[in-house]
Amino acid sequence: VAAEKLLNNIELPENRTRIAIILSNQSASLDTDYRHQKLINSKEEISPSVFVYTLPNIVSGEICIRHKLNGENTFFIQELDNVFARNYATLLLQESLADIVIFGTCELLGEKYFADFELLTLN
């Protein structure tokens, strides 16, 4: 939803290999990991639709698929200050490895959830 709001009414360039997506969060996929482990413990049938979300980078992967993005795609697990991820995103722009970076933090753990995305460019 955050990516949709960010990209709404923005004309993305034809060459989608120059658009990077750099996301991060603090708890990886722990929320889904808990749900998946609960299924295992209950001896219920394991759900592939739950299991696939035990990979934290699935968020950025889905955004890339939906918007046909083929550039750098990285997901960091880090403190919420986002310094390392922001430095990496800035480096991609400065080294001309990307023209646009979709950058942000998304978190889901129990009742705690939020997303904060922004579009970074050198201009």
N, CA, C and O atoms as a DFTB+ gen file, in Angstrom:
492 C
 N C O
     1  1       0.830      -1.178       0.000
     2  2       0.000       0.000       0.000
     3  2       0.882       1.253       0.000
     4  3       0.589       2.220      -0.704
     5  1       1.961       1.236       0.788
     6  2       2.852       2.401       0.836
     7  2       3.499       2.652      -0.521
     8  3       3.622       3.801      -0.944
     9  1       3.909       1.599      -1.199
    10  2       4.513       1.748      -2.532
    11  2       3.486       2.273      -3.526
    12  3       3.808       3.112      -4.367
    13  1       2.259       1.787      -3.436
    14  2       1.198       2.266      -4.331
    15  2       0.955       3.759      -4.143
    16  3       0.833       4.504      -5.115
    17  1       0.888       4.185      -2.895
    18  2       0.669       5.612      -2.623
    19  2       1.850       6.439      -3.122
    20  3       1.661       7.514      -3.691
    21  1       3.065       5.942      -2.911
    22  2       4.263       6.656      -3.336
    23  2       4.326       6.797      -4.851
    24  3       4.672       7.861      -5.363
    25  1       3.994       5.737      -5.565
    26  2       4.143       5.720      -7.017
    27  2       2.900       6.204      -7.758
    28  3       2.925       6.355      -8.980
    29  1       1.820       6.447      -7.033
    30  2       0.598       6.939      -7.639
    31  2       0.871       8.283      -8.330
    32  3       1.431       9.200      -7.728
    33  1       0.471       8.381      -9.584
    34  2       0.633       9.602     -10.382
    35  2       2.084       9.955     -10.700
    36  3       2.376      11.098     -11.048
    37  1       2.989       8.998     -10.585
    38  2       4.385       9.221     -10.980
    39  2       4.655       8.418     -12.241
    40  3       4.386       7.218     -12.295
    41  1       5.178       9.075     -13.234
    42  2       5.534       8.407     -14.488
    43  2       6.925       7.786     -14.323
    44  3       7.928       8.498     -14.279
    45  1       6.975       6.467     -14.233
    46  2       8.266       5.787     -14.111
    47  2       8.905       5.662     -15.487
    48  3       8.205       5.487     -16.484
    49  1      10.230       5.751     -15.546
    50  2      10.901       5.638     -16.845
    51  2      10.714       4.258     -17.458
    52  3      10.462       3.279     -16.755
    53  1      10.839       4.197     -18.770
    54  2      10.709       2.931     -19.502
    55  2      11.740       1.908     -19.024
    56  3      11.419       0.735     -18.833
    57  1      12.988       2.367     -18.831
    58  2      14.073       1.479     -18.398
    59  2      13.973       1.242     -16.893
    60  3      14.468       2.043     -16.100
    61  1      13.345       0.162     -16.512
    62  2      13.104      -0.138     -15.096
    63  2      14.319      -0.764     -14.411
    64  3      14.271      -1.047     -13.213
    65  1      15.412      -0.985     -15.158
    66  2      16.633      -1.509     -14.529
    67  2      17.369      -0.411     -13.764
    68  3      18.299      -0.703     -13.013
    69  1      16.968       0.839     -13.944
    70  2      17.608       1.972     -13.274
    71  2      16.812       2.418     -12.038
    72  3      17.094       3.460     -11.446
    73  1      15.816       1.611     -11.663
    74  2      15.017       1.904     -10.471
    75  2      15.340       0.849      -9.422
    76  3      15.096      -0.340      -9.625
    77  1      15.886       1.292      -8.308
    78  2      16.240       0.382      -7.217
    79  2      15.177       0.461      -6.129
    80  3      14.453       1.450      -6.014
    81  1      15.102      -0.598      -5.339
    82  2      14.221      -0.594      -4.172
    83  2      15.031      -1.087      -2.976
    84  3      15.538      -2.209      -2.961
    85  1      15.135      -0.224      -1.984
    86  2      15.902      -0.524      -0.776
    87  2      14.963      -0.357       0.408
    88  3      14.546       0.755       0.731
    89  1      14.639      -1.456       1.044
    90  2      13.730      -1.452       2.185
    91  2      14.414      -2.045       3.406
    92  3      15.422      -2.743       3.298
    93  1      13.847      -1.756       4.563
    94  2      14.378      -2.341       5.786
    95  2      13.285      -2.419       6.842
    96  3      12.246      -1.765       6.754
    97  1      13.563      -3.240       7.835
    98  2      12.747      -3.256       9.045
    99  2      13.572      -3.850      10.171
   100  3      14.715      -4.262       9.971
   101  1      12.990      -3.890      11.341
   102  2      13.712      -4.340      12.522
   103  2      13.442      -5.803      12.861
   104  3      14.299      -6.471      13.441
   105  1      12.276      -6.301      12.510
   106  2      11.909      -7.643      12.982
   107  2      11.875      -8.694      11.873
   108  3      11.356      -9.792      12.072
   109  1      12.428      -8.358      10.704
   110  2      12.451      -9.301       9.574
   111  2      11.027      -9.776       9.299
   112  3      10.126      -8.959       9.107
   113  1      10.822     -11.081       9.279
   114  2       9.489     -11.641       9.022
   115  2       8.969     -12.369      10.260
   116  3       8.218     -13.338      10.150
   117  1       9.371     -11.900      11.424
   118  2       9.061     -12.578      12.674
   119  2       7.570     -12.805      12.888
   120  3       7.180     -13.847      13.414
   121  1       6.733     -11.861      12.494
   122  2       5.291     -12.021      12.650
   123  2       4.807     -13.267      11.905
   124  3       4.064     -14.077      12.459
   125  1       5.229     -13.412      10.660
   126  2       4.834     -14.576       9.860
   127  2       5.533     -15.843      10.361
   128  3       4.957     -16.930      10.322
   129  1       6.761     -15.702      10.825
   130  2       7.475     -16.853      11.397
   131  2       6.685     -17.452      12.559
   132  3       6.575     -18.672      12.683
   133  1       6.139     -16.584      13.406
   134  2       5.319     -17.056      14.521
   135  2       4.085     -17.812      14.020
   136  3       3.755     -18.878      14.540
   137  1       3.400     -17.257      13.003
   138  2       2.208     -17.923      12.455
   139  2       2.576     -19.267      11.827
   140  3       1.855     -20.251      11.990
   141  1       3.687     -19.305      11.117
   142  2       4.130     -20.547      10.477
   143  2       4.475     -21.599      11.542
   144  3       4.107     -22.765      11.400
   145  1       5.171     -21.195      12.595
   146  2       5.527     -22.132      13.664
   147  2       4.292     -22.644      14.378
   148  3       4.243     -23.802      14.794
   149  1       3.288     -21.780      14.523
   150  2       2.027     -22.192      15.145
   151  2       1.372     -23.308      14.330
   152  3       0.848     -24.265      14.900
   153  1       1.400     -23.190      12.996
   154  2       0.851     -24.247      12.134
   155  2       1.628     -25.541      12.308
   156  3       1.038     -26.619      12.382
   157  1       2.945     -25.438      12.372
   158  2       3.780     -26.627      12.561
   159  2       3.447     -27.295      13.895
   160  3       3.251     -28.508      13.955
   161  1       3.385     -26.502      14.956
   162  2       3.110     -27.034      16.293
   163  2       1.731     -27.665      16.398
   164  3       1.549     -28.627      17.145
   165  1       0.757     -27.140      15.662
   166  2      -0.610     -27.646      15.756
   167  2      -0.834     -28.872      14.873
   168  3      -1.910     -29.471      14.880
   169  1       0.189     -29.230      14.119
   170  2       0.121     -30.373      13.200
   171  2      -0.874     -30.142      12.063
   172  3      -1.271     -31.079      11.370
   173  1      -1.273     -28.868      11.881
   174  2      -2.134     -28.529      10.747
   175  2      -1.308     -28.587       9.474
   176  3      -0.077     -28.611       9.504
   177  1      -2.019     -28.607       8.357
   178  2      -1.342     -28.581       7.071
   179  2      -0.575     -27.270       6.928
   180  3      -1.116     -26.191       7.171
   181  1       0.683     -27.379       6.534
   182  2       1.511     -26.191       6.342
   183  2       1.051     -25.458       5.087
   184  3       0.816     -26.065       4.043
   185  1       0.929     -24.162       5.212
   186  2       0.427     -23.360       4.109
   187  2       1.583     -22.695       3.355
   188  3       2.323     -21.901       3.937
   189  1       1.744     -23.015       2.057
   190  2       2.780     -22.328       1.271
   191  2       2.554     -20.818       1.239
   192  3       3.512     -20.052       1.144
   193  1       1.298     -20.386       1.317
   194  2       1.016     -18.945       1.285
   195  2       1.463     -18.262       2.573
   196  3       1.689     -17.052       2.570
   197  1       1.595     -18.991       3.657
   198  2       2.165     -18.433       4.883
   199  2       3.682     -18.573       4.830
   200  3       4.405     -17.635       5.163
   201  1       4.163     -19.731       4.416
   202  2       5.603     -19.990       4.396
   203  2       6.369     -18.973       3.556
   204  3       7.433     -18.515       3.971
   205  1       5.850     -18.612       2.385
   206  2       6.580     -17.700       1.505
   207  2       6.829     -16.358       2.187
   208  3       7.821     -15.692       1.893
   209  1       5.949     -15.957       3.086
   210  2       6.126     -14.680       3.776
   211  2       7.062     -14.776       4.972
   212  3       7.217     -13.801       5.706
   213  1       7.692     -15.932       5.186
   214  2       8.736     -16.034       6.194
   215  2      10.059     -15.497       5.647
   216  3      11.078     -15.540       6.336
   217  1      10.045     -15.001       4.435
   218  2      11.208     -14.354       3.839
   219  2      10.955     -12.849       3.847
   220  3      10.028     -12.392       3.178
   221  1      11.747     -12.061       4.580
   222  2      11.443     -10.632       4.693
   223  2      11.515      -9.874       3.374
   224  3      10.835      -8.861       3.213
   225  1      12.316     -10.336       2.437
   226  2      12.448      -9.607       1.171
   227  2      11.277      -9.845       0.219
   228  3      11.276      -9.300      -0.885
   229  1      10.297     -10.629       0.607
   230  2       9.141     -10.862      -0.252
   231  2       8.384      -9.551      -0.483
   232  3       7.744      -9.376      -1.519
   233  1       8.458      -8.640       0.477
   234  2       7.793      -7.336       0.339
   235  2       8.357      -6.592      -0.867
   236  3       7.605      -6.144      -1.733
   237  1       9.670      -6.463      -0.921
   238  2      10.274      -5.743      -2.048
   239  2      10.096      -6.529      -3.345
   240  3       9.929      -5.934      -4.409
   241  1      10.130      -7.834      -3.268
   242  2       9.916      -8.653      -4.459
   243  2       8.541      -8.438      -5.064
   244  3       8.406      -8.347      -6.284
   245  1       7.526      -8.357      -4.226
   246  2       6.165      -8.129      -4.734
   247  2       6.021      -6.749      -5.366
   248  3       5.330      -6.594      -6.373
   249  1       6.670      -5.751      -4.780
   250  2       6.634      -4.405      -5.358
   251  2       7.321      -4.417      -6.721
   252  3       6.830      -3.815      -7.675
   253  1       8.461      -5.107      -6.806
   254  2       9.183      -5.201      -8.088
   255  2       8.334      -5.882      -9.159
   256  3       8.295      -5.431     -10.304
   257  1       7.667      -6.947      -8.793
   258  2       6.829      -7.659      -9.762
   259  2       5.678      -6.765     -10.213
   260  3       5.415      -6.646     -11.409
   261  1       4.999      -6.143      -9.269
   262  2       3.832      -5.318      -9.608
   263  2       4.186      -4.147     -10.521
   264  3       3.420      -3.796     -11.418
   265  1       5.358      -3.544     -10.285
   266  2       5.735      -2.348     -11.046
   267  2       6.823      -2.623     -12.093
   268  3       7.380      -1.702     -12.690
   269  1       7.107      -3.914     -12.297
   270  2       8.081      -4.336     -13.303
   271  2       9.437      -3.663     -13.107
   272  3      10.051      -3.181     -14.059
   273  1       9.893      -3.640     -11.851
   274  2      11.189      -3.045     -11.520
   275  2      12.270      -4.107     -11.621
   276  3      12.120      -5.204     -11.082
   277  1      13.351      -3.792     -12.304
   278  2      14.425      -4.763     -12.514
   279  2      15.768      -4.310     -11.967
   280  3      16.787      -4.950     -12.224
   281  1      15.783      -3.215     -11.216
   282  2      17.033      -2.701     -10.669
   283  2      17.393      -3.396      -9.370
   284  3      16.821      -4.427      -9.016
   285  1      18.341      -2.818      -8.676
   286  2      18.790      -3.320      -7.374
   287  2      17.593      -3.500      -6.453
   288  3      16.701      -2.653      -6.402
   289  1      17.583      -4.606      -5.731
   290  2      16.489      -4.932      -4.825
   291  2      17.115      -5.497      -3.561
   292  3      17.603      -6.627      -3.557
   293  1      17.103      -4.717      -2.492
   294  2      17.762      -5.139      -1.254
   295  2      16.858      -4.863      -0.065
   296  3      16.177      -3.839      -0.009
   297  1      16.862      -5.785       0.878
   298  2      16.071      -5.631       2.096
   299  2      17.011      -5.840       3.278
   300  3      17.617      -6.903       3.415
   301  1      17.130      -4.824       4.131
   302  2      18.011      -4.886       5.302
   303  2      17.202      -5.099       6.566
   304  3      16.107      -4.561       6.725
   305  1      17.767      -5.897       7.461
   306  2      17.208      -6.059       8.797
   307  2      18.137      -5.250       9.696
   308  3      19.311      -5.588       9.850
   309  1      17.609      -4.189      10.284
   310  2      18.463      -3.289      11.060
   311  2      17.629      -2.490      12.035
   312  3      16.401      -2.583      12.040
   313  1      18.297      -1.704      12.860
   314  2      17.599      -0.790      13.751
   315  2      16.775       0.183      12.915
   316  3      17.090       0.419      11.748
   317  1      15.757       0.730      13.483
   318  2      14.836       1.566      12.728
   319  2      15.394       2.934      12.355
   320  3      14.706       3.712      11.695
   321  1      16.618       3.246      12.758
   322  2      17.189       4.536      12.364
   323  2      17.498       4.588      10.873
   324  3      17.629       5.670      10.300
   325  1      17.618       3.403      10.235
   326  2      17.730       3.313       8.774
   327  2      19.006       3.920       8.182
   328  3      19.074       4.105       6.967
   329  1      20.013       4.233       8.996
   330  2      21.211       4.923       8.510
   331  2      21.945       4.090       7.467
   332  3      22.282       4.606       6.401
   333  1      22.199       2.826       7.746
   334  2      22.945       1.994       6.803
   335  2      22.210       1.874       5.473
   336  3      22.814       2.036       4.412
   337  1      20.916       1.594       5.522
   338  2      20.130       1.444       4.291
   339  2      20.094       2.750       3.510
   340  3      20.205       2.732       2.285
   341  1      19.940       3.881       4.188
   342  2      19.917       5.173       3.501
   343  2      21.273       5.454       2.847
   344  3      21.327       5.947       1.721
   345  1      22.353       5.145       3.542
   346  2      23.689       5.331       2.964
   347  2      23.862       4.471       1.712
   348  3      24.440       4.918       0.721
   349  1      23.364       3.252       1.759
   350  2      23.448       2.360       0.598
   351  2      22.637       2.917      -0.577
   352  3      23.109       2.922      -1.714
   353  1      21.434       3.379      -0.302
   354  2      20.575       3.955      -1.347
   355  2      21.240       5.186      -1.965
   356  3      21.223       5.356      -3.184
   357  1      21.821       6.039      -1.130
   358  2      22.511       7.237      -1.614
   359  2      23.712       6.860      -2.474
   360  3      23.968       7.492      -3.498
   361  1      24.438       5.842      -2.063
   362  2      25.589       5.370      -2.839
   363  2      25.169       4.892      -4.229
   364  3      25.861       5.163      -5.211
   365  1      24.048       4.187      -4.319
   366  2      23.551       3.740      -5.627
   367  2      23.312       4.928      -6.554
   368  3      23.623       4.867      -7.744
   369  1      22.770       5.988      -6.014
   370  2      22.515       7.191      -6.813
   371  2      23.822       7.903      -7.172
   372  3      24.031       8.285      -8.324
   373  1      24.689       8.077      -6.192
   374  2      25.946       8.796      -6.415
   375  2      26.877       8.080      -7.390
   376  3      27.601       8.723      -8.150
   377  1      26.854       6.760      -7.365
   378  2      27.710       5.970      -8.249
   379  2      27.036       5.679      -9.584
   380  3      27.543       4.897     -10.388
   381  1      25.905       6.306      -9.810
   382  2      25.127       6.156     -11.046
   383  2      24.734       4.701     -11.328
   384  3      24.704       4.257     -12.476
   385  1      24.437       3.983     -10.257
   386  2      23.952       2.611     -10.391
   387  2      22.432       2.567     -10.428
   388  3      21.834       1.544     -10.759
   389  1      21.813       3.703     -10.082
   390  2      20.353       3.842     -10.144
   391  2      20.027       5.313     -10.353
   392  3      20.761       6.197      -9.913
   393  1      18.920       5.556     -11.028
   394  2      18.430       6.926     -11.215
   395  2      17.374       7.275     -10.176
   396  3      17.213       8.434      -9.795
   397  1      16.663       6.257      -9.728
   398  2      15.589       6.413      -8.746
   399  2      15.730       5.287      -7.731
   400  3      16.012       4.145      -8.092
   401  1      15.531       5.619      -6.459
   402  2      15.510       4.591      -5.413
   403  2      14.207       4.729      -4.639
   404  3      13.896       5.787      -4.091
   405  1      13.460       3.642      -4.607
   406  2      12.295       3.560      -3.721
   407  2      12.870       3.091      -2.394
   408  3      13.378       1.976      -2.280
   409  1      12.784       3.951      -1.405
   410  2      13.471       3.717      -0.139
   411  2      12.468       3.749       1.003
   412  3      11.569       4.590       1.023
   413  1      12.619       2.839       1.947
   414  2      11.697       2.908       3.071
   415  2      11.855       1.838       4.113
   416  3      12.693       0.941       4.027
   417  1      11.005       1.982       5.100
   418  2      10.931       1.057       6.221
   419  2       9.508       0.538       6.294
   420  3       8.550       1.299       6.162
   421  1       9.377      -0.767       6.506
   422  2       8.056      -1.352       6.727
   423  2       8.180      -2.373       7.844
   424  3       9.098      -3.193       7.847
   425  1       7.280      -2.324       8.767
   426  2       7.367      -3.150       9.964
   427  2       6.012      -3.772      10.256
   428  3       4.980      -3.108      10.168
   429  1       6.027      -5.055      10.604
   430  2       4.825      -5.749      11.060
   431  2       5.241      -6.756      12.121
   432  3       5.987      -7.698      11.852
   433  1       4.749      -6.538      13.314
   434  2       4.984      -7.483      14.402
   435  2       3.833      -7.346      15.384
   436  3       3.755      -6.384      16.148
   437  1       2.932      -8.340      15.345
   438  2       1.748      -8.285      16.192
   439  2       0.881      -7.100      15.813
   440  3       0.467      -6.960      14.663
   441  1       0.617      -6.269      16.770
   442  2      -0.214      -5.075      16.534
   443  2       0.619      -3.882      16.077
   444  3       0.073      -2.820      15.781
   445  1       1.924      -4.051      16.019
   446  2       2.813      -2.959      15.597
   447  2       3.045      -3.061      14.095
   448  3       3.637      -4.026      13.611
   449  1       2.575      -2.064      13.368
   450  2       2.811      -2.064      11.929
   451  2       2.874      -0.634      11.415
   452  3       2.156       0.244      11.893
   453  1       3.730      -0.415      10.447
   454  2       3.817       0.884       9.789
   455  2       4.662       0.741       8.533
   456  3       5.393      -0.236       8.368
   457  1       4.552       1.714       7.662
   458  2       5.377       1.790       6.463
   459  2       5.650       3.257       6.181
   460  3       4.762       4.104       6.277
   461  1       6.878       3.534       5.835
   462  2       7.295       4.896       5.505
   463  2       8.226       4.803       4.294
   464  3       9.386       4.412       4.430
   465  1       7.720       5.162       3.114
   466  2       8.475       5.057       1.867
   467  2       8.702       6.443       1.292
   468  3       7.893       7.350       1.489
   469  1       9.815       6.600       0.576
   470  2      10.079       7.844      -0.149
   471  2      10.828       7.529      -1.427
   472  3      11.445       6.473      -1.562
   473  1      10.765       8.453      -2.351
   474  2      11.433       8.330      -3.642
   475  2      12.687       9.188      -3.591
   476  3      12.607      10.397      -3.377
   477  1      13.847       8.564      -3.787
   478  2      15.117       9.284      -3.760
   479  2      15.668       9.433      -5.173
   480  3      15.627       8.496      -5.971
   481  1      16.180      10.611      -5.467
   482  2      16.879      10.873      -6.726
   483  2      18.016      11.840      -6.404
   484  3      18.068      12.396      -5.307
   485  1      18.915      12.039      -7.344
   486  2      19.986      13.020      -7.146
   487  2      19.503      14.448      -7.383
   488  3      20.140      15.396      -6.923
   489  1      18.411      14.614      -8.080
   490  2      17.911      15.965      -8.387
   491  2      17.198      16.586      -7.235
   492  3      16.723      17.717      -7.339
